[in-house]
């Protein structure tokens, strides 16, 4: 018998939604259903023989690695496909199924989506930690490579490659903590909330949560189904992390253009016409990826804000693909950025003469005068006069004293010598003692502190994975035992 033609709604909404969702949702729905049936059987809500039949059918579905069937209109979505296939695996009509006792598509979808996001963000956090570790390694290695730091796209002050990369690593450390906290927030179970008001049946939601690796239950059954703040947090944290990372990517573009660092060959493309060109287009792609992730976050915010404070497809089904895409893109972003950072090395960083000619040492020159008792604004004015008279490399004791007339009269020889040394020796920044500054020892100390943060987050990540693995093992064992009855 031929399948009836799809309706307009099926063809233009249900089928594309099914195509997007089934690969993600179906395996997780089967897993959640195993935990649910175990609980129903343990609670005496389903007779042992019927529970065993369901568990055998679910085990068959879990073991089946064949591609999902095409959408043909005989079922509405992934949820009903699972019921249809489970009934077939059990050799019973769908009317004899107990798998949806004390469970709604609402809490099942909410629970499964948390499981999927949890697993995806564990992978994202792996990438963030790896990129952070790479940045710290390079920061430590290049803590004494002096470059010109920029503000507002103009030369500003001497710093080092290590100082810049340690700064980005600190941003990554904060984001890593944010992801760890978000995973903890996601890892609470809404299962048992049913449509939103729970059930009079004597279910044990905490048992289901335990078997699926959740740390606990969402406190309120209405929030469990209607809540979407955790979805917004996923989209916005990804957007934040990529927006910060792409700022570094833009700076790296400049470093490559100025030949301060090498261009990693594995991250380039050749020109179709210019044989000398190796274009680091990966950095351009990172910019685009950050923009797309920001758009995904905006879409999630829009859909959540367009929904009522209740179960609504705006805030559930319609945001899922956006977050799956966001997580996948974030994972790839940090794989690319981390890989790029692992391969860059100093090539032709600016010489001392180039840094001096850029004017980047003039603040240090003014600071040198303040160490001799000259008020800073006066010292600033003296150096301003010197800059207007010529580049720092041309300054002499005579021009310094002339510039100081009427502002800081009576400079002694040591003050003049200190100002000139600060103006023409940008490498002095390597000796700066300020703990958060670009001094080589300071940067390496910063690296050690930040490694501690990454190590702590890595420990949290390992603990979550250990709990999930233990829950998987426990569910496998109890489901197999129940199926054998």
C-alpha positions in Angstrom: 0.0 0.0 0.0 1.4 3.4 -1.0 2.1 6.0 1.6 -0.3 9.0 1.3 1.2 12.2 0.0 2.5 14.6 2.7 0.4 17.5 3.6 1.8 21.0 3.3 2.4 21.2 7.1 4.2 17.8 7.0 6.2 18.7 4.0 7.4 22.2 5.0 7.6 21.8 8.8 7.4 18.3 10.3 9.7 16.7 7.8 12.5 19.2 7.9 12.2 19.4 11.7 12.4 15.6 11.9 15.4 15.5 9.6 17.2 18.0 11.8 16.3 16.4 15.1 16.1 12.6 14.7 19.8 11.9 14.7 20.2 13.8 18.0 17.0 12.9 19.8 16.3 9.3 19.0 19.3 7.7 20.8 18.9 9.9 23.9 15.1 9.2 24.0 15.8 5.5 24.0 18.3 5.9 26.8 15.9 8.1 28.9 13.1 5.5 28.3 15.3 2.7 29.6 15.7 4.6 32.9 12.0 5.4 33.0 10.9 1.8 32.5 13.3 0.6 35.1 11.8 3.1 37.5 8.2 2.2 36.6 9.0 -1.4 37.2 10.8 -0.9 40.5 7.8 1.2 41.7 5.4 -1.5 40.8 3.6 0.7 38.3 4.3 -1.7 35.5 4.2 -5.5 36.0 7.7 -7.1 35.8 6.8 -9.1 32.6 5.6 -6.0 30.8 8.6 -4.0 32.0 10.9 -6.8 30.8 9.3 -6.7 27.4 9.8 -3.0 27.1 13.4 -3.2 28.2 14.1 -5.9 25.7 12.6 -3.7 23.0 14.5 -0.6 24.1 17.8 -2.6 24.1 17.0 -3.7 20.5 16.5 -0.1 19.5 19.7 1.0 21.3 21.7 -1.6 19.5 20.3 -0.7 16.1 22.8 1.5 14.3 20.8 1.7 11.0 20.0 5.2 9.7 16.7 6.6 10.9 13.8 6.0 8.5 12.7 8.8 6.2 9.8 10.9 7.3 6.7 9.4 5.6 3.8 11.0 7.5 2.9 7.9 9.4 4.3 9.4 12.6 4.5 13.0 13.7 8.0 13.4 15.1 10.9 11.6 16.7 8.9 10.9 19.8 6.2 9.1 17.9 8.8 7.3 15.8 10.3 5.9 19.0 6.8 4.6 20.1 6.2 3.1 16.7 9.6 1.3 16.6 9.4 0.2 20.2 6.0 -1.4 19.6 7.4 -3.2 16.6 10.5 -4.4 18.6 8.2 -5.6 21.4 5.8 -7.3 18.9 2.8 -5.4 20.3 0.5 -2.6 19.1 1.3 0.9 20.3 -1.9 0.8 22.3 -0.2 -1.8 24.6 2.8 0.4 25.4 3.5 1.6 28.9 6.6 3.7 28.2 4.6 7.0 28.4 3.0 6.2 31.8 3.6 9.2 34.0 5.6 10.9 31.3 4.8 13.6 28.7 6.6 14.5 25.5 7.2 17.8 27.3 9.4 16.5 30.1 11.0 13.9 27.9 12.0 16.5 25.4 13.3 18.8 28.2 15.3 16.0 29.8 16.7 14.6 26.6 17.8 18.1 25.4 19.6 18.7 28.7 21.4 15.4 28.3 22.4 16.3 24.7 23.6 19.8 25.7 25.4 18.4 28.7 27.4 16.0 26.4 28.1 18.6 23.8 29.3 21.2 26.3 31.6 18.6 27.9 33.3 18.5 24.4 33.3 22.3 24.1 34.9 22.6 27.5 37.6 20.1 26.4 38.4 22.4 23.5 38.5 25.5 25.7 40.9 23.9 28.1 43.1 22.7 25.3 43.2 26.1 23.7 43.9 27.7 27.1 46.7 25.3 27.8 48.3 26.0 24.4 48.0 29.8 25.0 49.7 29.4 28.4 52.5 27.3 26.9 53.2 29.9 24.3 52.9 32.7 26.9 55.6 31.0 29.0 57.8 30.3 26.0 57.6 33.8 24.5 57.5 35.9 27.7 60.7 37.7 26.7 59.7 38.5 23.1 59.1 42.2 23.0 56.5 43.7 20.6 54.6 46.9 20.3 51.2 46.8 22.0 48.4 48.8 20.4 45.3 50.7 21.6 42.8 52.1 19.1 44.9 50.6 16.3 47.9 52.9 17.1 51.2 52.0 18.7 50.9 52.4 22.5 53.5 50.7 24.8 56.0 47.9 24.6 54.7 44.5 25.8 55.5 40.9 24.9 53.9 38.1 22.9 53.7 36.2 26.2 51.9 39.0 28.0 49.3 39.2 25.2 48.7 35.5 25.1 48.6 35.1 28.9 45.9 37.8 28.8 43.8 35.8 26.4 44.4 32.7 28.5 42.9 34.5 31.5 39.8 35.2 29.4 39.7 31.5 28.5 40.0 30.6 32.1 37.0 32.6 33.0 35.1 31.1 30.1 36.1 27.6 31.2 34.7 28.3 34.7 31.6 29.5 33.0 31.2 26.4 31.0 31.8 24.2 34.1 29.1 26.1 36.0 26.7 25.9 33.0 27.2 22.1 32.8 26.3 21.8 36.5 23.2 24.0 35.9 22.1 21.8 33.0 22.7 18.6 34.9 19.4 18.7 36.8 16.5 16.5 35.6 13.1 17.7 34.6 11.9 14.2 34.1 8.8 13.4 36.2 7.3 16.8 35.6 5.1 15.3 32.9 3.2 17.9 31.0 4.1 20.5 33.7 1.9 19.5 36.7 3.4 16.1 37.6 1.2 13.0 38.3 -0.7 11.3 41.1 1.2 8.1 40.3 3.8 7.0 42.8 6.8 7.6 40.6 10.5 8.2 41.7 11.9 11.0 39.5 15.2 11.0 41.6 15.7 7.4 40.5 15.4 8.3 36.8 17.8 11.2 37.4 20.3 9.0 39.1 20.3 6.4 36.3 20.8 9.2 33.6 23.7 10.9 35.5 21.8 14.0 36.6 22.9 15.5 39.9 19.4 16.2 41.0 15.9 17.5 40.0 14.6 20.8 38.8 12.9 22.1 41.9 9.6 23.1 40.3 7.7 21.1 37.7 6.4 24.1 35.9 9.9 25.5 35.5 11.2 22.1 34.5 9.1 22.3 31.3 8.6 26.0 30.7 12.0 27.2 31.8 14.5 28.2 29.1 17.1 30.3 30.9 19.6 27.4 30.6 19.1 27.4 26.8 19.8 31.1 26.6 22.9 30.7 28.7 24.3 28.1 26.3 23.8 30.4 23.3 25.1 33.5 25.0 28.2 31.9 26.6 29.2 30.5 23.2 28.7 33.9 21.6 30.7 35.5 24.4 33.6 33.1 24.1 33.8 33.4 20.4 33.5 37.1 20.4 36.5 37.3 22.7 38.5 34.7 20.8 37.9 36.4 17.5 39.4 39.6 18.9 42.6 37.7 19.3 42.2 36.3 15.8 42.1 39.9 14.4 45.2 40.8 16.4 46.9 37.6 15.0 46.1 38.8 11.5 48.1 41.9 12.2 51.0 40.0 13.7 51.1 37.8 10.6 51.0 40.8 8.2 53.8 42.5 10.1 55.8 39.2 10.1 56.1 39.3 13.8 55.1 35.6 13.9 55.2 32.7 11.5 52.2 31.8 9.4 51.2 28.2 10.2 51.2 26.4 6.9 48.5 23.9 7.9 46.0 26.8 8.4 46.5 28.6 5.0 45.2 28.4 1.5 47.1 29.2 -1.7 46.2 31.8 -4.3 44.7 30.7 -7.6 46.8 33.2 -9.5 49.6 34.6 -7.2 52.2 31.8 -6.5 53.8 33.6 -3.6 50.6 33.8 -1.5 49.7 31.7 1.5 46.6 33.1 2.9 45.7 32.5 6.6 42.0 32.4 5.8 41.3 30.4 8.9 41.4 33.6 10.8 38.8 35.1 8.5 36.6 32.0 9.0 36.9 32.5 12.8 35.5 36.0 12.4 32.5 34.6 10.4 32.0 31.7 12.9 31.8 34.2 15.8 29.2 36.2 13.9 27.1 33.1 13.2 27.3 32.1 16.8 26.1 35.6 17.9 23.2 35.2 15.4 22.3 31.8 17.0 22.3 33.4 20.4 20.1 36.2 19.1 17.7 33.7 17.6 17.5 31.8 20.9 16.8 35.0 22.8 14.2 36.0 20.2 12.4 32.6 20.3 12.4 32.4 24.1 11.1 35.9 24.3 8.4 35.2 21.8 7.0 32.3 23.8 4.5 32.2 26.6 5.5 31.1 30.2 4.5 27.6 29.4 5.6 24.7 27.1 6.0 26.3 23.7 7.7 25.1 20.5 9.3 28.6 20.2 11.3 28.0 23.3 11.9 24.2 22.8 11.9 22.7 19.3 12.7 25.8 17.5 15.9 26.6 19.5 17.3 23.1 19.6 18.9 23.3 16.1 20.3 26.7 16.8 22.1 25.4 20.0 23.3 22.3 18.3 24.8 24.4 15.5 26.2 26.8 18.1 27.9 24.1 20.1 29.3 22.4 17.0 30.7 25.7 15.8 32.1 26.6 19.1 33.9 23.2 19.3 35.4 23.7 15.9 36.3 27.4 16.6 38.5 26.4 19.6 40.0 23.5 17.8 41.1 25.8 15.0 42.2 28.7 17.2 44.1 26.3 19.6 45.7 24.5 16.7 46.8 27.9 15.2 48.3 29.1 18.5 50.2 25.8 18.8 52.1 26.5 15.6 52.9 30.2 15.6 56.5 31.1 16.5 58.3 34.5 16.6 59.5 35.4 13.1 60.6 39.0 12.9 59.3 40.8 16.0 59.8 44.5 15.9 63.3 45.7 16.6 64.1 48.0 19.5 64.6 50.8 17.0 61.2 50.2 15.4 59.4 50.2 18.8 61.2 53.4 19.7 60.4 55.0 16.4 56.7 54.2 16.9 56.6 56.3 20.1 55.6 53.4 22.2 58.2 54.1 24.8 57.2 57.6 25.7 55.0 56.7 28.6 57.9 54.8 30.2 60.0 58.0 29.6 57.4 60.1 31.5 57.3 57.5 34.3 61.1 57.8 34.5 60.8 61.4 35.4 58.2 60.8 38.0 60.7 58.5 39.8 62.8 61.6 40.3 60.0 63.6 41.9 58.5 65.3 38.9 54.7 65.4 39.0 53.2 63.1 36.3 51.4 65.8 34.4 54.5 67.8 34.2 56.5 64.8 33.1 53.8 64.1 30.5 54.2 67.7 29.2 58.0 67.4 29.0 57.8 64.2 27.0 55.1 65.7 24.8 57.4 68.6 23.9 60.2 66.0 23.2 57.9 64.0 20.9 56.9 67.1 18.9 60.6 67.9 18.5 61.6 64.5 17.1 61.5 60.7 17.6 62.8 59.3 20.9 65.9 58.0 19.2 67.0 61.6 18.6 66.7 62.8 22.1 69.8 64.1 23.9 70.5 65.5 27.4 70.4 68.9 25.8 67.0 68.5 24.2 65.6 67.0 27.4 66.6 70.0 29.5 65.3 72.4 26.9 61.9 70.6 26.9 61.8 70.8 30.7 62.3 74.5 30.8 59.4 76.2 32.7 57.9 72.8 33.5 60.4 70.8 35.4 63.5 73.0 35.8 66.6 71.7 37.4 66.6 68.1 36.3 69.7 66.3 37.5 71.8 64.1 35.3 70.4 60.9 36.7 66.8 62.0 35.8 67.8 62.9 32.3 69.7 59.6 31.8 66.7 57.6 33.1 64.3 59.4 30.8 66.6 58.7 27.8 67.2 55.1 28.7 63.4 54.5 29.1 62.8 56.1 25.7 65.3 54.1 23.8 65.4 50.7 25.5 62.0 49.0 25.2 63.5 45.8 26.5 63.4 47.3 30.0 59.8 46.2 30.0 61.0 42.7 30.6 62.2 43.7 34.0 59.0 45.3 35.1 58.0 43.9 38.5 54.3 44.6 38.5 52.6 41.2 39.1 50.1 41.6 36.3 52.4 43.4 33.9 54.6 42.3 30.9 57.7 41.6 32.9 59.1 38.2 31.9 59.0 36.8 35.5 55.6 38.3 36.0 54.1 36.7 32.9 55.5 33.4 33.9 54.0 33.7 37.3 50.7 34.6 35.7 50.9 31.5 33.6 51.4 29.4 36.8 48.3 30.9 38.4 46.1 30.4 35.4 47.3 26.8 35.0 45.8 26.3 38.5 42.4 27.5 37.2 42.5 25.3 34.2 43.6 22.3 36.3 40.7 22.9 38.7 38.2 23.1 35.9 39.7 20.0 34.3 39.2 18.2 37.6 35.6 19.2 37.6 35.2 18.0 34.1 36.7 14.6 34.9 34.4 14.3 37.9 31.3 14.9 35.8 32.5 12.4 33.2 33.2 9.8 35.9 29.7 10.3 37.4 28.1 9.9 33.9 30.1 6.8 33.2 29.1 5.3 36.5 25.4 6.1 35.8 25.7 4.5 32.3 27.2 1.4 33.8 24.5 1.2 36.5 21.7 1.7 34.0 23.1 -0.9 31.6 23.2 -3.4 34.5 19.8 -2.8 35.9 18.1 -2.6 32.4 19.8 -5.9 31.4 18.6 -7.5 34.7 15.1 -6.2 34.2 15.0 -7.4 30.6 16.0 -10.9 31.6 12.9 -11.5 33.8 
